[in-house]
Amino acid sequence: MTNVSSELGFVCPGCGIPMEDGWEVLAEGEVHRLTCQFCRAQFDGLIVECEACGSDDFVTNVSGIDPETITCSACGHSNRPRGANDDEESYL
């Protein structure tokens, strides 16, 4: 299950306990392997900035994250390119 949280606060996808906002040092746009400080579950985390509205989301998933499937929690915009065979990039 993928969890999307805004304002970079989030809950552990394993135990559901809110995690402290201590991830300011993580690079945006890179998938990071994290460990819950409570249940010790390992999961992936990704900071995503919406190209449309600029809102930040912190996405977590225990089984991996596909950045192309993420939509903004604030406006619903998807950064997924359309027309994979086209030379020109087009976004939803």
DRENDO-1510 file (C-alpha; in Angstrom, 1 decimal, always signed):
<recs>
REC; n; res; u; v; w
REC; 1; MET; +0.0; +0.0; +0.0 .
REC; 2; THR; +1.3; +3.4; -0.9 .
REC; 3; ASN; +0.8; +6.3; +1.5 .
REC; 4; VAL; +1.0; +9.9; +0.5 .
REC; 5; SER; +1.5; +12.6; +3.2 .
REC; 6; SER; +1.7; +16.3; +2.7 .
REC; 7; GLU; +4.0; +18.7; +4.6 .
REC; 8; LEU; +6.6; +16.0; +4.8 .
REC; 9; GLY; +4.9; +14.5; +7.9 .
REC; 10; PHE; +3.9; +10.9; +7.5 .
REC; 11; VAL; +2.9; +7.6; +9.2 .
REC; 12; CYS; +4.8; +4.3; +9.0 .
REC; 13; PRO; +3.2; +2.1; +6.3 .
REC; 14; GLY; +3.9; -0.9; +8.6 .
REC; 15; CYS; +2.5; +0.1; +11.9 .
REC; 16; GLY; +0.6; +3.4; +11.2 .
REC; 17; ILE; +2.4; +5.4; +13.9 .
REC; 18; PRO; +3.1; +9.0; +12.9 .
REC; 19; MET; +6.8; +9.6; +12.3 .
REC; 20; GLU; +8.6; +12.8; +13.3 .
REC; 21; ASP; +9.5; +15.3; +10.6 .
REC; 22; GLY; +13.2; +14.6; +10.4 .
REC; 23; TRP; +13.6; +14.0; +6.7 .
REC; 24; GLU; +14.8; +17.5; +5.6 .
REC; 25; VAL; +18.1; +16.0; +4.7 .
REC; 26; LEU; +16.7; +13.6; +2.1 .
REC; 27; ALA; +17.1; +14.5; -1.5 .
REC; 28; GLU; +13.9; +15.3; -3.4 .
REC; 29; GLY; +13.1; +13.0; -6.3 .
REC; 30; GLU; +15.2; +10.0; -5.0 .
REC; 31; VAL; +13.7; +6.9; -3.5 .
REC; 32; HIS; +15.2; +6.3; +0.0 .
REC; 33; ARG; +15.1; +3.1; +2.1 .
REC; 34; LEU; +14.0; +3.9; +5.6 .
REC; 35; THR; +13.4; +2.1; +8.9 .
REC; 36; CYS; +10.5; +2.9; +11.3 .
REC; 37; GLN; +11.9; +4.1; +14.7 .
REC; 38; PHE; +9.0; +2.2; +16.4 .
REC; 39; CYS; +8.3; -1.1; +14.7 .
REC; 40; ARG; +11.6; -1.4; +12.7 .
REC; 41; ALA; +9.7; -2.0; +9.5 .
REC; 42; GLN; +11.7; -1.1; +6.4 .
REC; 43; PHE; +10.0; +0.9; +3.6 .
REC; 44; ASP; +10.8; +3.2; +0.7 .
REC; 45; GLY; +10.2; +7.0; +1.0 .
REC; 46; LEU; +10.2; +9.6; -1.8 .
REC; 47; ILE; +9.8; +13.4; -1.6 .
REC; 48; VAL; +7.9; +14.7; -4.6 .
REC; 49; GLU; +7.2; +18.3; -5.6 .
REC; 50; CYS; +4.2; +18.8; -7.9 .
REC; 51; GLU; +5.1; +20.4; -11.2 .
REC; 52; ALA; +1.6; +22.1; -11.3 .
REC; 53; CYS; +1.1; +23.6; -7.9 .
REC; 54; GLY; +4.5; +23.2; -6.1 .
REC; 55; SER; +3.0; +21.2; -3.2 .
REC; 56; ASP; +5.4; +18.7; -1.5 .
REC; 57; ASP; +4.3; +15.1; -0.8 .
REC; 58; PHE; +6.2; +12.4; +1.1 .
REC; 59; VAL; +5.3; +9.0; -0.5 .
REC; 60; THR; +5.9; +5.8; +1.4 .
REC; 61; ASN; +5.5; +2.1; +0.4 .
REC; 62; VAL; +6.7; -1.2; +1.9 .
REC; 63; SER; +7.1; -2.8; -1.5 .
REC; 64; GLY; +8.7; -0.1; -3.6 .
REC; 65; ILE; +7.6; +3.2; -5.3 .
REC; 66; ASP; +6.9; +3.8; -8.9 .
REC; 67; PRO; +7.3; +7.6; -9.3 .
REC; 68; GLU; +5.2; +7.5; -12.5 .
REC; 69; THR; +2.1; +6.4; -10.6 .
REC; 70; ILE; +2.1; +9.3; -8.1 .
REC; 71; THR; -0.5; +12.1; -8.2 .
REC; 72; CYS; -0.4; +15.3; -6.1 .
REC; 73; SER; -2.5; +15.1; -2.9 .
REC; 74; ALA; -3.3; +18.8; -3.2 .
REC; 75; CYS; -4.4; +19.2; -6.9 .
REC; 76; GLY; -4.4; +15.7; -8.4 .
REC; 77; HIS; -1.8; +16.5; -11.0 .
REC; 78; SER; +0.3; +13.6; -12.3 .
REC; 79; ASN; +3.9; +14.0; -13.5 .
REC; 80; ARG; +3.6; +10.9; -15.6 .
REC; 81; PRO; +4.6; +11.5; -19.2 .
REC; 82; ARG; +2.0; +10.6; -21.9 .
REC; 83; GLY; +2.9; +9.4; -25.3 .
REC; 84; ALA; +6.0; +7.3; -24.6 .
REC; 85; ASN; +6.7; +6.9; -28.3 .
REC; 86; ASP; +6.6; +10.6; -28.9 .
REC; 87; ASP; +9.8; +12.7; -29.1 .
REC; 88; GLU; +8.0; +15.5; -27.2 .
REC; 89; GLU; +7.2; +15.1; -23.5 .
REC; 90; SER; +3.6; +15.7; -22.5 .
REC; 91; TYR; +2.3; +15.7; -18.9 .
REC; 92; LEU; -1.1; +15.1; -17.5 .
</recs>
